[in-house]
């Protein structure tokens, strides 16, 4: 009986790891989108790894962490009167190394649906690839 207890404990912890990993990544994504929409440069800098790469596929732009943070002045102006909502993409799940998210950006003049695929290392975002998937948030 004593030998079974460690096995059961390992089994239970092993089953909980994917759940706790997904919860941790959801928390990281919550913090990311809050910081992004509030244009909180300190929080964004803390969430991005030093070697993070942001790829805005539709614009053909790839940015380092520093370049992304420098571009936040323009972003701050764009989101003054905007709304944002996000959710994990259906059929995907967040884990310790990646997550795929659909984001609805609603600006006064237009709205768009963006797929953002994140790469994670520890508690940092190491990559973000953004692609437009729709000109509206109708099915969000």
Secondary structure, DSSP 8 states (H G I E B T S, - for coil): -HHHHHHHHHHHHHHHHHHHHHHHHHHHHHHHHHHHHHT-HHHHHHHEEEEEEEEEGGGTEEEEHHHHHHTHHHHHHHTTT-EEEEEE-TT----SSEEEEEEEEE-SS-EEEEEEEEEEETTEEEEEEEEEEES--TT-
